[in-house]
Amino acid sequence: MNFSTNSERKIVNIILPAYMPPIRNIICGLLLFLCFSKSSAQDLSISSPDEKLTVKLSLDQGRLYYQVFLQGSEMLEKSPLGLRGSQIDLSANLHLTNKSSRRIDETYSEPKIKKSTVKYQANELVCKFENPNKNQLEVVFRVSNNDIAFRYQVPQTGEPANLIIEEELSGYNFPAITTTFLTPQATSMIGWMKTKPSYEEEYTPDQALGIPSKYGVGYTFPALFHVGDKGWVLLSETGVNALYCGSKLSEGTQDGLYKIAFPENGENNGIGLANPTIALPGCTPWRTLTVGSSLKPIVETTIPFDVVEPQYKASKTYTFGRSTWSWLLWQDESINFDDQKKFIDLSAAMGYEFVLVDNWWDTRISRGKIEQLVSYGKNKGVGICLWYNSNGFWNDAPQGPKNRMSTAVARKEEMAWMQRIGIKGIKVDFFGGDKQETMKLYEDILSDANTYGLTVIFHGCTLPRGWERMYPNYVGSEAVLASENLIFTQHANDNEAFNASLHPFIRNAVGSMDFGPVLLNKRHNRGNNGGTIRKTSETFQLATAILFQSPVQNFGITPNNLNEMPVHVIDFMKQVPTTWDETVFIDGYPGKYCVIARRHEETWYIVAINAEKKEKTITVSLPMLSDKEIVLHSDNDNKQPQLTKVRLPKDKQIKLKLLPGGGAIITGK
């Protein structure tokens, strides 16, 4: 461990006589104070257990800053810290009053994330500061190998028992060589039926620092930065619950400074404060940085879950798995009793655990018929999940059921009905932004759903922030430009491979992503004979079942696929798991290509996709495999899916040919 201050290394020689008049006593006291404040507070540092990642804190004229170094290379330049409240300023005129450190060594299990068992080892530094009014601020840094998490803790120092936070000064000041992979935050109450912001904007890769965002209100988390030949930094936040708002990144300066910013005033239809209020003593969420010389730590990070704690106990043992979903390809017209029976039959034929019944079921199917579908599904071993509108008053989305999730009385009544008839989970859509009031709604839905034994997926929503570990019945969130856009626009299809190659490095790196993958129809309509055109191969589509991580996958397969697709394609989809014991990054670059390995029990699934416009041949090293023979799903020269068995050489390296918009899958033990 490395916890050091200048005062521990610097000797100050002050010779004091045996007797000092009071004035000389005061002067010497001031000298001692100045020596302490300018030395001990200027070089506080904490390093990771492997001592490769270091955070250095400093006070400059009473303001707090930090820097980040990876193996001696500066990844973040002098960056601001601090809070400014409505009546208390905890960002200026600070001086250090105390510091403490400890080693953290914990192991936890979480079946819903990229790695089922995690050993978290970190060093923690807690620095306590005070302003001239005796108001106190505690800054907590935890540094593990390749990950940093920090937050503020504010004790109660007088009568006020709460703090309205006007500004969080936390910033990230990147070196000039840095390029960005960012997606803009949308302004409030725009888009279809005024449903934005919903974290469904496009990314711009390798953009220079300080370029204005599309909407001028900053960028959504997570945010990826490429610090030239030094490495990579992924920014996000975690531990956000009903006690704080969801934050974002501000617009960047041309000098490379991005800061924490709060939601826009117009979000949630203008209801509720944009900035958060905390009870005292209280704390902010964790700000997280994943730092690596390569992309491997970015893809494999578990920091969103390492520093949070479960908010309540599970009311039952929840199960996860595969689901079919009529609405994606068959759209609103499929929300009828007969079509939902067809998709229950499809799930049964595939051995899937669930079927999702989407919007309008309350009026187009009816509650009585839903109960019949539950019974029908139960006889076939298929559980039913239901869609809900979160409204409320925060947008104009017309789909029902409405006003059943927005208040406690209606919500509990609805969930009691679902529990009685045997519904397995809910998907709640169309939220109003990131204000603290909206975060409370997310948590209230999750907590009440747990009481009634229901799992929860969110759509048209914010980013999950450690929720997989915080809430045992939470499954995943959309918060991405998801598969429904493949039905809506040809542009989404033309860019499908590009977008897919970004998600493992950015969005899906920090939380479960309910994308709705694997669309095997060549034409995106019910008859597979019209609408938008898929540009990627079938093998690419299969690969997304592994590439995208969520403990419940709502797949885009349809009944016609059973007869139209080769047997080995359907067999793969019958066997594919949705929970993982280990995830390993092998190769790739955001927006170009990606190779990832995931292990379920003893079986490894290694997937590769190519987002570039030209054929790519790569050599993949597979040290995790012990089988002499492996199964390879790939594309032939006509971009058709093929299945071969391949002997693995002694060096455990294999060459893969990836067509543009193509993919490959290796399975083995």
C-alpha positions as CSV (number, residue, x, y, z in Angstrom):
1,M,0.0,0.0,0.0
2,N,1.0,3.6,-0.6
3,F,-0.5,6.2,1.6
4,S,1.9,9.1,1.9
5,T,2.1,12.9,2.6
6,N,4.8,15.3,2.3
7,S,4.7,15.8,6.1
8,E,5.9,12.2,6.4
9,R,9.0,12.9,4.3
10,K,9.7,16.6,4.9
11,I,11.6,17.8,8.0
12,V,10.9,21.3,9.1
13,N,13.5,22.9,11.3
14,I,12.1,25.5,13.7
15,I,14.2,26.4,16.7
16,L,12.1,27.6,19.6
17,P,13.6,29.4,22.7
18,A,12.7,28.3,26.2
19,Y,10.4,31.3,26.7
20,M,8.3,33.0,24.0
21,P,6.2,36.2,24.4
22,P,2.6,35.7,23.3
23,I,3.2,37.4,20.0
24,R,6.1,35.2,19.1
25,N,4.0,32.2,20.2
26,I,1.3,33.2,17.7
27,I,3.8,33.7,14.9
28,C,5.4,30.3,15.5
29,G,2.0,28.7,15.6
30,L,1.2,30.2,12.3
31,L,4.5,28.9,10.8
32,L,3.7,25.4,12.0
33,F,0.1,25.6,10.5
34,L,1.5,26.8,7.2
35,C,4.0,24.0,7.0
36,F,1.3,21.4,7.7
37,S,-1.3,22.8,5.3
38,K,1.2,23.3,2.4
39,S,2.9,20.0,2.8
40,S,0.7,17.4,4.3
41,A,-2.3,18.3,2.2
42,Q,-0.5,18.9,-1.0
43,D,0.6,15.3,-1.7
44,L,-1.8,12.8,-0.4
45,S,-1.6,9.6,-2.4
46,I,-3.1,6.2,-2.6
47,S,-2.2,3.3,-4.9
48,S,-3.8,0.1,-6.0
49,P,-2.7,-3.2,-4.4
50,D,-0.4,-3.9,-7.4
51,E,0.9,-0.3,-7.1
52,K,0.4,0.4,-10.8
53,L,-2.5,2.8,-10.4
54,T,-2.1,5.9,-8.2
55,V,-4.3,8.8,-7.2
56,K,-2.6,12.0,-5.9
57,L,-4.6,14.6,-4.0
58,S,-3.5,18.2,-3.5
59,L,-4.8,21.4,-2.0
60,D,-4.1,24.6,-4.0
61,Q,-5.2,27.8,-2.2
62,G,-7.9,25.9,-0.3
63,R,-9.3,24.0,-3.3
64,L,-9.0,20.3,-3.7
65,Y,-7.7,18.5,-6.8
66,Y,-6.6,15.0,-7.8
67,Q,-4.5,13.4,-10.5
68,V,-4.4,9.8,-11.8
69,F,-1.3,8.0,-12.8
70,L,-1.0,4.5,-14.4
71,Q,2.5,3.1,-14.2
72,G,3.9,6.6,-13.9
73,S,2.0,7.9,-16.9
74,E,-0.5,10.7,-16.2
75,M,-4.0,9.6,-17.3
76,L,-5.8,12.5,-15.6
77,E,-4.2,15.9,-15.1
78,K,-5.0,18.1,-12.1
79,S,-8.8,17.7,-11.8
80,P,-11.2,19.5,-9.3
81,L,-13.0,18.0,-6.4
82,G,-15.6,19.4,-4.0
83,L,-19.3,20.2,-3.3
84,R,-21.1,23.5,-3.2
85,G,-24.4,23.6,-1.3
86,S,-27.1,26.2,-1.1
87,Q,-25.7,27.6,2.1
88,I,-22.5,25.7,2.6
89,D,-19.4,25.8,0.3
90,L,-17.3,22.6,0.6
91,S,-15.2,23.5,-2.4
92,A,-13.1,26.4,-1.2
93,N,-10.9,27.5,1.8
94,L,-10.5,23.9,2.8
95,H,-7.8,22.5,5.0
96,L,-7.0,18.9,5.9
97,T,-7.9,17.9,9.5
98,N,-7.4,14.1,9.4
99,K,-6.8,11.1,7.1
100,S,-7.2,7.4,7.6
101,S,-6.6,4.3,5.4
102,R,-7.5,0.7,5.2
103,R,-7.2,-2.4,3.0
104,I,-10.4,-3.9,1.6
105,D,-10.5,-7.6,0.7
106,E,-14.0,-8.9,0.0
107,T,-15.5,-11.7,-2.1
108,Y,-19.1,-11.6,-3.3
109,S,-21.3,-13.6,-5.7
110,E,-23.7,-12.0,-8.2
111,P,-25.2,-14.3,-10.9
112,K,-26.5,-11.4,-13.0
113,I,-23.2,-9.7,-14.0
114,K,-20.3,-10.6,-16.3
115,K,-18.6,-12.6,-13.6
116,S,-20.5,-14.7,-11.0
117,T,-17.9,-14.5,-8.2
118,V,-15.8,-11.4,-7.6
119,K,-12.8,-10.9,-5.3
120,Y,-12.5,-7.2,-4.7
121,Q,-9.2,-6.0,-3.3
122,A,-8.6,-2.3,-2.9
123,N,-6.9,0.4,-0.8
124,E,-9.1,3.1,0.7
125,L,-8.1,6.6,1.8
126,V,-10.5,8.9,3.7
127,C,-9.5,12.5,3.9
128,K,-11.3,14.9,6.2
129,F,-11.4,18.6,5.3
130,E,-12.9,21.6,7.0
131,N,-13.7,25.2,5.9
132,P,-13.4,28.3,8.1
133,N,-17.0,27.9,9.2
134,K,-16.2,24.4,10.6
135,N,-18.3,22.7,7.9
136,Q,-16.7,19.3,7.1
137,L,-16.2,17.3,3.9
138,E,-14.9,13.8,3.8
139,V,-13.5,12.5,0.5
140,V,-13.2,8.7,0.1
141,F,-11.0,7.1,-2.6
142,R,-10.9,3.4,-3.2
143,V,-8.2,2.2,-5.6
144,S,-8.2,-1.4,-6.9
145,N,-6.1,-2.8,-9.7
146,N,-7.3,-0.7,-12.8
147,D,-10.3,0.9,-11.0
148,I,-10.9,4.0,-8.9
149,A,-14.1,4.9,-7.0
150,F,-14.5,8.1,-5.1
151,R,-17.4,9.8,-3.3
152,Y,-18.1,12.6,-0.8
153,Q,-19.4,12.1,2.8
154,V,-20.9,15.1,4.6
155,P,-21.3,14.9,8.4
156,Q,-23.9,17.0,10.2
157,T,-21.9,19.8,12.0
158,G,-24.8,22.1,13.2
159,E,-28.5,22.4,13.2
160,P,-29.1,21.9,9.4
161,A,-30.0,18.2,8.8
162,N,-30.0,18.3,5.0
163,L,-27.9,19.7,2.2
164,I,-29.2,21.0,-1.1
165,I,-26.3,20.4,-3.5
166,E,-26.1,23.2,-6.0
167,E,-22.9,22.0,-7.7
168,E,-20.6,19.0,-7.6
169,L,-17.2,20.2,-8.8
170,S,-15.8,16.7,-9.5
171,G,-14.0,16.8,-12.9
172,Y,-11.9,14.8,-15.2
173,N,-9.1,16.8,-16.9
174,F,-7.7,14.7,-19.8
175,P,-4.3,15.2,-21.5
176,A,-4.5,16.9,-24.9
177,I,-3.7,13.7,-26.8
178,T,-7.0,12.2,-25.6
179,T,-9.9,11.3,-28.0
180,T,-13.4,10.5,-26.9
181,F,-16.1,7.9,-27.4
182,L,-19.2,9.7,-26.2
183,T,-23.0,9.8,-26.6
184,P,-24.9,13.0,-26.0
185,Q,-27.5,13.6,-23.4
186,A,-30.8,14.6,-25.0
187,T,-32.6,17.6,-23.9
188,S,-35.8,17.1,-21.9
189,M,-39.3,16.4,-23.3
190,I,-38.2,15.9,-26.9
191,G,-38.4,13.0,-29.3
192,W,-41.3,10.6,-29.8
193,M,-44.1,11.6,-27.4
194,K,-41.7,13.7,-25.4
195,T,-40.0,10.6,-24.0
196,K,-36.4,11.8,-24.0
197,P,-33.9,11.7,-22.5
198,S,-33.8,7.9,-22.7
199,Y,-30.1,7.1,-23.3
200,E,-30.8,6.2,-26.9
201,E,-28.4,8.5,-28.8
202,E,-25.6,7.6,-31.2
203,Y,-21.9,7.5,-30.4
204,T,-19.1,9.4,-32.1
205,P,-15.8,7.5,-32.0
206,D,-12.3,8.9,-31.6
207,Q,-13.5,12.5,-31.5
208,A,-11.3,15.3,-30.2
209,L,-11.7,16.8,-26.8
210,G,-14.1,19.6,-26.2
211,I,-16.3,19.2,-29.3
212,P,-19.8,20.4,-28.5
213,S,-22.4,17.7,-28.0
214,K,-25.4,17.3,-30.3
215,Y,-27.8,18.9,-27.8
216,G,-25.5,21.1,-25.9
217,V,-26.3,19.6,-22.4
218,G,-23.4,17.2,-22.0
219,Y,-23.0,13.5,-22.3
220,T,-24.5,10.4,-20.7
221,F,-22.5,7.8,-18.7
222,P,-20.6,5.7,-19.3
223,A,-18.0,7.7,-21.2
224,L,-14.8,6.2,-22.8
225,F,-11.6,8.1,-23.4
226,H,-8.5,7.0,-25.3
227,V,-5.4,8.7,-23.8
228,G,-3.2,8.2,-26.8
229,D,-0.6,5.5,-26.5
230,K,-0.9,5.7,-22.7
231,G,-4.2,3.7,-22.5
232,W,-7.9,4.1,-21.8
233,V,-10.2,5.5,-19.2
234,L,-13.9,4.6,-18.7
235,L,-16.0,7.0,-16.6
236,S,-19.3,6.2,-14.9
237,E,-21.1,6.3,-11.6
238,T,-22.6,3.7,-9.3
239,G,-24.6,3.4,-6.2
240,V,-27.4,5.8,-7.2
241,N,-30.7,5.1,-5.5
242,A,-33.6,7.2,-4.2
243,L,-31.3,9.4,-2.2
244,Y,-29.6,11.2,-5.2
245,C,-30.1,12.1,-8.8
246,G,-28.5,10.4,-11.8
247,S,-25.6,12.5,-13.1
248,K,-24.0,13.0,-16.4
249,L,-20.9,14.6,-17.9
250,S,-20.9,18.3,-18.7
251,E,-19.8,19.7,-22.0
252,G,-16.0,19.4,-22.3
253,T,-13.6,22.3,-22.6
254,Q,-11.0,22.4,-25.4
255,D,-8.4,21.9,-22.6
256,G,-10.0,18.5,-21.9
257,L,-12.0,19.2,-18.7
258,Y,-15.4,17.4,-18.2
259,K,-17.3,17.8,-14.9
260,I,-20.2,16.1,-13.1
261,A,-23.5,17.7,-14.1
262,F,-27.0,17.3,-12.8
263,P,-30.2,16.7,-14.8
264,E,-31.9,19.4,-16.7
265,N,-34.7,21.4,-15.1
266,G,-37.2,20.3,-17.7
267,E,-36.8,16.6,-17.1
268,N,-39.7,14.7,-15.5
269,N,-42.0,17.4,-17.1
270,G,-40.4,20.0,-14.9
271,I,-41.5,18.3,-11.6
272,G,-38.9,18.1,-8.9
273,L,-35.5,19.7,-8.4
274,A,-32.8,19.0,-10.9
275,N,-30.1,19.1,-8.2
276,P,-30.1,16.6,-5.4
277,T,-30.7,17.0,-1.6
278,I,-29.1,14.7,0.9
279,A,-29.9,14.1,4.5
280,L,-27.0,14.7,6.9
281,P,-25.0,12.8,7.6
282,G,-25.1,11.7,3.9
283,C,-23.0,10.8,0.9
284,T,-23.0,11.1,-2.8
285,P,-22.9,8.1,-5.2
286,W,-19.5,6.7,-6.3
287,R,-17.8,8.3,-9.2
288,T,-15.9,5.5,-11.0
289,L,-12.9,5.4,-13.3
290,T,-11.6,2.3,-15.0
291,V,-8.0,2.8,-16.2
292,G,-6.0,0.5,-18.3
293,S,-3.0,0.4,-20.7
294,S,-5.3,-1.8,-22.9
295,L,-9.0,-2.3,-23.3
296,K,-9.0,-5.5,-21.3
297,P,-9.7,-3.8,-17.9
298,I,-12.4,-1.7,-19.5
299,V,-14.4,-4.7,-20.7
300,E,-13.8,-6.9,-17.6
301,T,-14.4,-4.2,-14.9
302,T,-16.7,-5.0,-12.0
303,I,-16.3,-1.7,-10.3
304,P,-20.0,-0.7,-10.6
305,F,-20.8,-3.7,-8.3
306,D,-17.7,-3.8,-6.1
307,V,-18.5,-0.7,-4.1
308,V,-22.2,-1.0,-3.6
309,E,-24.3,-3.1,-1.2
310,P,-27.7,-4.9,-1.5
311,Q,-30.5,-2.5,-0.6
312,Y,-32.9,-5.3,0.6
313,K,-33.1,-9.1,0.7
314,A,-34.6,-11.1,-2.1
315,S,-38.2,-12.2,-1.2
316,K,-37.6,-15.4,-3.2
317,T,-35.0,-17.1,-5.4
318,Y,-35.2,-15.4,-8.7
319,T,-34.5,-17.2,-12.0
320,F,-33.3,-15.8,-15.2
321,G,-33.0,-17.1,-18.8
322,R,-34.3,-16.7,-22.4
323,S,-37.5,-15.1,-23.7
324,T,-39.3,-14.6,-26.9
325,W,-41.0,-11.3,-27.7
326,S,-43.6,-10.9,-30.4
327,W,-43.6,-7.1,-30.5
328,L,-40.1,-6.6,-31.8
329,L,-40.8,-8.1,-35.3
330,W,-44.5,-8.4,-35.3
331,Q,-45.2,-5.1,-33.6
332,D,-48.4,-3.8,-32.1
333,E,-50.6,-6.0,-34.3
334,S,-49.3,-9.1,-32.5
335,I,-50.7,-8.0,-29.1
336,N,-53.6,-10.4,-29.3
337,F,-54.4,-13.7,-27.6
338,D,-53.7,-16.0,-30.5
339,D,-50.3,-14.5,-31.5
340,Q,-49.2,-14.6,-27.9
341,K,-50.0,-18.3,-27.7
342,K,-47.8,-18.7,-30.8
343,F,-44.9,-17.1,-29.0
344,I,-45.5,-19.2,-25.9
345,D,-45.3,-22.2,-28.3
346,L,-42.1,-20.8,-29.7
347,S,-40.5,-20.4,-26.3
348,A,-41.6,-23.9,-25.4
349,A,-40.1,-25.3,-28.6
350,M,-36.8,-23.5,-27.9
351,G,-36.7,-24.6,-24.2
352,Y,-36.9,-21.0,-23.1
353,E,-38.1,-19.9,-19.7
354,F,-40.2,-16.8,-20.6
355,V,-42.3,-14.9,-23.1
356,L,-42.8,-11.1,-22.9
357,V,-46.2,-9.7,-23.7
358,D,-45.7,-6.0,-24.7
359,N,-47.8,-2.8,-24.7
360,W,-51.5,-2.5,-25.1
361,W,-52.2,-6.0,-23.6
362,D,-54.7,-4.5,-21.1
363,T,-57.0,-3.4,-23.9
364,R,-56.1,-5.7,-26.8
365,I,-56.0,-9.0,-24.8
366,S,-57.7,-8.2,-21.4
367,R,-56.8,-9.2,-17.9
368,G,-59.0,-12.3,-18.1
369,K,-57.2,-13.5,-21.2
370,I,-53.8,-12.8,-19.7
371,E,-54.7,-15.2,-16.9
372,Q,-55.5,-17.8,-19.5
373,L,-52.2,-17.2,-21.2
374,V,-50.4,-17.7,-17.8
375,S,-52.1,-21.0,-17.4
376,Y,-51.3,-22.0,-21.0
377,G,-47.7,-21.0,-20.5
378,K,-47.5,-22.9,-17.2
379,N,-48.6,-26.1,-18.9
380,K,-45.7,-25.6,-21.4
381,G,-43.1,-24.6,-18.8
382,V,-43.1,-21.0,-20.0
383,G,-43.5,-18.0,-17.6
384,I,-45.2,-14.8,-18.7
385,C,-43.7,-11.3,-18.3
386,L,-45.8,-8.1,-18.8
387,W,-45.0,-4.6,-20.2
388,Y,-46.1,-1.4,-18.4
389,N,-46.0,2.3,-19.1
390,S,-44.3,4.2,-16.2
391,N,-46.6,7.2,-16.7
392,G,-47.4,9.3,-14.8
393,F,-47.3,12.8,-16.0
394,W,-43.8,12.9,-17.6
395,N,-44.5,12.3,-21.3
396,D,-47.2,11.7,-23.8
397,A,-46.6,8.0,-24.6
398,P,-50.1,6.5,-25.0
399,Q,-49.5,2.8,-24.6
400,G,-51.2,1.0,-21.8
401,P,-51.3,-0.1,-19.1
402,K,-50.8,3.4,-17.8
403,N,-50.9,4.9,-14.3
404,R,-50.3,1.5,-12.7
405,M,-46.6,1.9,-11.8
406,S,-46.5,5.6,-11.0
407,T,-48.1,5.6,-7.5
408,A,-47.7,3.2,-4.6
409,V,-51.4,2.4,-4.2
410,A,-52.0,1.5,-7.8
411,R,-48.6,-0.3,-8.1
412,K,-49.2,-2.6,-5.1
413,E,-52.7,-3.5,-6.3
414,E,-51.4,-4.3,-9.7
415,M,-48.5,-6.4,-8.4
416,A,-50.7,-8.3,-6.0
417,W,-52.8,-9.3,-9.0
418,M,-49.7,-10.4,-10.9
419,Q,-48.4,-12.4,-8.0
420,R,-51.8,-14.1,-7.6
421,I,-52.0,-15.2,-11.3
422,G,-48.3,-16.2,-11.6
423,I,-46.7,-13.4,-13.6
424,K,-42.8,-13.8,-13.5
425,G,-41.7,-10.3,-14.2
426,I,-42.4,-6.8,-15.6
427,K,-40.8,-4.5,-18.2
428,V,-41.5,-0.8,-17.4
429,D,-41.0,1.8,-20.1
430,F,-41.0,5.5,-20.8
431,F,-39.3,7.2,-17.8
432,G,-38.9,10.9,-17.3
433,G,-35.2,11.5,-16.8
434,D,-32.6,11.4,-14.1
435,K,-33.9,13.6,-11.3
436,Q,-33.8,12.4,-7.7
437,E,-37.6,12.0,-7.9
438,T,-37.3,9.7,-10.9
439,M,-34.6,7.7,-9.2
440,K,-37.0,7.2,-6.3
441,L,-39.6,5.9,-8.7
442,Y,-37.1,3.3,-10.1
443,E,-36.3,2.1,-6.5
444,D,-39.9,2.1,-5.4
445,I,-40.9,-0.1,-8.4
446,L,-38.0,-2.5,-7.7
447,S,-38.7,-2.7,-4.0
448,D,-42.5,-3.2,-4.4
449,A,-41.8,-5.8,-7.1
450,N,-39.6,-7.7,-4.8
451,T,-42.3,-7.8,-2.2
452,Y,-44.5,-9.5,-4.8
453,G,-41.8,-11.8,-6.2
454,L,-41.4,-10.0,-9.6
455,T,-38.3,-9.4,-11.6
456,V,-37.9,-6.0,-13.3
457,I,-36.6,-4.8,-16.7
458,F,-36.5,-1.0,-17.5
459,H,-36.9,0.5,-21.0
460,G,-36.9,4.0,-22.2
461,C,-34.8,4.6,-19.2
462,T,-31.6,5.7,-17.5
463,L,-28.4,3.8,-17.1
464,P,-28.3,1.1,-14.3
465,R,-25.8,2.2,-11.7
466,G,-24.8,-0.9,-9.7
467,W,-28.4,-2.1,-9.6
468,E,-27.7,-5.7,-10.3
469,R,-26.1,-6.1,-6.9
470,M,-28.2,-3.4,-5.1
471,Y,-31.6,-4.9,-6.1
472,P,-31.9,-8.8,-6.2
473,N,-34.9,-8.7,-8.6
474,Y,-33.4,-6.2,-11.0
475,V,-32.6,-7.8,-14.4
476,G,-31.5,-5.1,-16.8
477,S,-32.1,-1.8,-18.6
478,E,-32.3,-0.7,-22.2
479,A,-30.4,2.6,-22.0
480,V,-29.0,2.0,-25.5
481,L,-30.0,2.4,-29.1
482,A,-31.6,-1.0,-29.0
483,S,-32.9,-3.6,-31.6
484,E,-36.3,-2.0,-32.1
485,N,-34.5,0.7,-34.1
486,L,-33.6,-2.1,-36.6
487,I,-37.3,-2.3,-37.4
488,F,-37.8,1.5,-37.5
489,T,-35.0,2.7,-39.7
490,Q,-32.6,1.4,-42.4
491,H,-29.9,3.6,-40.9
492,A,-29.9,1.5,-37.8
493,N,-29.4,-1.6,-39.9
494,D,-26.6,0.0,-41.9
495,N,-24.8,0.8,-38.7
496,E,-25.7,-2.3,-36.7
497,A,-22.2,-3.8,-36.7
498,F,-20.6,-0.5,-35.8
499,N,-22.9,0.0,-32.9
500,A,-22.6,-3.6,-31.7
501,S,-18.8,-3.3,-31.6
502,L,-19.0,-0.3,-29.2
503,H,-21.3,-1.7,-26.5
504,P,-18.9,-4.2,-24.8
505,F,-16.4,-1.4,-24.3
506,I,-18.9,1.3,-23.1
507,R,-22.5,0.7,-22.3
508,N,-22.5,-3.0,-21.5
509,A,-19.2,-2.7,-19.6
510,V,-21.0,-1.1,-16.7
511,G,-24.3,-2.9,-16.5
512,S,-26.8,-5.4,-18.0
513,M,-28.1,-4.2,-21.3
514,D,-31.6,-5.3,-22.5
515,F,-30.9,-4.9,-26.2
516,G,-33.2,-7.6,-27.6
517,P,-30.6,-9.4,-29.8
518,V,-30.6,-12.1,-32.5
519,L,-32.9,-11.1,-35.3
520,L,-32.8,-13.9,-37.8
521,N,-35.3,-12.5,-40.3
522,K,-33.5,-11.0,-43.3
523,R,-36.4,-8.5,-43.7
524,H,-37.7,-6.9,-40.5
525,N,-41.4,-7.6,-40.7
526,R,-43.8,-10.3,-39.8
527,G,-43.6,-12.1,-43.1
528,N,-39.9,-11.7,-43.6
529,N,-40.7,-10.1,-46.9
530,G,-40.7,-6.3,-46.4
531,G,-39.5,-3.5,-44.2
532,T,-35.9,-2.7,-43.4
533,I,-33.1,-5.0,-44.5
534,R,-30.6,-6.7,-42.2
535,K,-27.0,-6.2,-43.3
536,T,-25.3,-8.5,-40.9
537,S,-24.9,-12.2,-41.2
538,E,-26.8,-14.9,-39.3
539,T,-23.6,-15.8,-37.5
540,F,-23.2,-12.2,-36.4
541,Q,-26.7,-12.3,-35.0
542,L,-26.0,-15.5,-33.1
543,A,-22.8,-13.8,-31.7
544,T,-24.8,-11.0,-30.2
545,A,-26.4,-13.5,-27.8
546,I,-23.0,-13.7,-26.2
547,L,-21.6,-10.3,-27.0
548,F,-24.4,-8.5,-25.2
549,Q,-24.8,-9.4,-21.5
550,S,-28.1,-9.5,-19.7
551,P,-29.4,-12.2,-17.4
552,V,-32.7,-12.3,-19.3
553,Q,-32.4,-12.0,-23.0
554,N,-35.5,-11.1,-25.0
555,F,-34.5,-12.6,-28.3
556,G,-35.8,-11.4,-31.6
557,I,-36.4,-14.8,-33.1
558,T,-39.8,-15.6,-34.6
559,P,-41.8,-18.8,-35.3
560,N,-40.8,-18.8,-39.0
561,N,-37.2,-19.0,-38.1
562,L,-37.7,-22.6,-36.9
563,N,-38.2,-23.7,-40.5
564,E,-36.2,-21.2,-42.4
565,M,-32.9,-21.4,-40.5
566,P,-30.4,-24.2,-40.7
567,V,-30.7,-26.7,-37.9
568,H,-27.3,-25.8,-36.3
569,V,-28.5,-22.1,-36.0
570,I,-31.6,-23.1,-34.1
571,D,-29.7,-25.6,-32.0
572,F,-27.3,-23.0,-30.9
573,M,-30.1,-20.7,-29.9
574,K,-31.7,-23.5,-27.9
575,Q,-28.5,-24.1,-25.9
576,V,-27.2,-20.5,-25.4
577,P,-27.1,-19.4,-21.8
578,T,-27.7,-15.9,-20.4
579,T,-25.7,-16.0,-17.2
580,W,-21.9,-16.1,-17.0
581,D,-19.2,-17.2,-14.6
582,E,-16.4,-15.4,-16.3
583,T,-15.8,-12.8,-19.0
584,V,-12.4,-12.3,-20.8
585,F,-11.6,-9.7,-23.3
586,I,-9.4,-11.1,-26.2
587,D,-9.1,-8.4,-28.9
588,G,-10.8,-5.5,-30.5
589,Y,-11.2,-1.8,-30.9
590,P,-14.5,0.2,-30.3
591,G,-16.3,0.7,-33.6
592,K,-14.1,-1.7,-35.6
593,Y,-14.2,-5.3,-34.2
594,C,-14.5,-7.2,-30.9
595,V,-13.5,-10.6,-29.6
596,I,-14.8,-11.7,-26.2
597,A,-14.9,-15.0,-24.3
598,R,-17.6,-15.8,-21.7
599,R,-17.8,-19.0,-19.6
600,H,-21.0,-20.6,-18.4
601,E,-20.2,-23.4,-16.0
602,E,-17.5,-25.4,-17.9
603,T,-18.2,-24.2,-21.4
604,W,-16.5,-21.3,-23.0
605,Y,-18.2,-19.2,-25.7
606,I,-15.8,-17.1,-27.7
607,V,-17.4,-14.6,-30.1
608,A,-16.0,-12.3,-32.7
609,I,-17.7,-9.6,-34.9
610,N,-16.4,-7.4,-37.7
611,A,-17.8,-3.9,-38.0
612,E,-15.5,-2.7,-40.7
613,K,-16.3,-2.6,-44.4
614,K,-13.5,-5.0,-45.4
615,E,-12.8,-8.6,-44.6
616,K,-10.6,-9.1,-41.5
617,T,-8.4,-12.1,-40.6
618,I,-7.4,-12.3,-36.9
619,T,-5.4,-14.8,-34.8
620,V,-7.1,-15.6,-31.6
621,S,-5.3,-17.2,-28.6
622,L,-7.5,-19.5,-26.5
623,P,-5.5,-20.6,-23.5
624,M,-8.7,-21.2,-21.5
625,L,-9.6,-24.2,-23.6
626,S,-8.4,-27.7,-22.9
627,D,-10.5,-29.5,-25.6
628,K,-8.5,-30.8,-28.6
629,E,-11.6,-30.3,-30.8
630,I,-13.7,-27.2,-30.8
631,V,-17.0,-26.2,-32.6
632,L,-16.8,-23.2,-34.9
633,H,-19.8,-21.2,-36.2
634,S,-18.7,-18.9,-39.0
635,D,-19.8,-17.4,-42.4
636,N,-19.0,-19.0,-45.7
637,D,-17.9,-16.8,-48.6
638,N,-21.6,-16.1,-49.4
639,K,-22.2,-14.9,-45.8
640,Q,-24.2,-18.0,-45.0
641,P,-23.9,-19.7,-41.6
642,Q,-21.8,-22.8,-41.4
643,L,-20.8,-25.2,-38.7
644,T,-17.4,-27.0,-38.5
645,K,-15.4,-28.9,-36.0
646,V,-11.8,-27.7,-35.7
647,R,-8.8,-29.3,-34.0
648,L,-7.1,-26.8,-31.7
649,P,-3.3,-26.7,-32.3
650,K,-0.9,-27.1,-29.4
651,D,-0.3,-23.3,-29.2
652,K,-4.0,-22.9,-28.8
653,Q,-4.2,-20.2,-31.5
654,I,-6.7,-20.2,-34.3
655,K,-7.2,-17.9,-37.3
656,L,-10.7,-16.4,-37.9
657,K,-11.8,-14.9,-41.1
658,L,-14.4,-12.3,-40.4
659,L,-16.5,-10.9,-43.3
660,P,-17.8,-7.3,-43.2
661,G,-20.8,-7.4,-40.9
662,G,-19.9,-11.0,-40.1
663,G,-19.0,-13.0,-37.1
664,A,-17.7,-16.2,-35.6
665,I,-18.4,-18.3,-32.5
666,I,-16.2,-20.9,-30.9
667,T,-17.5,-23.2,-28.2
668,G,-15.4,-25.6,-26.1
669,K,-14.2,-26.6,-22.7
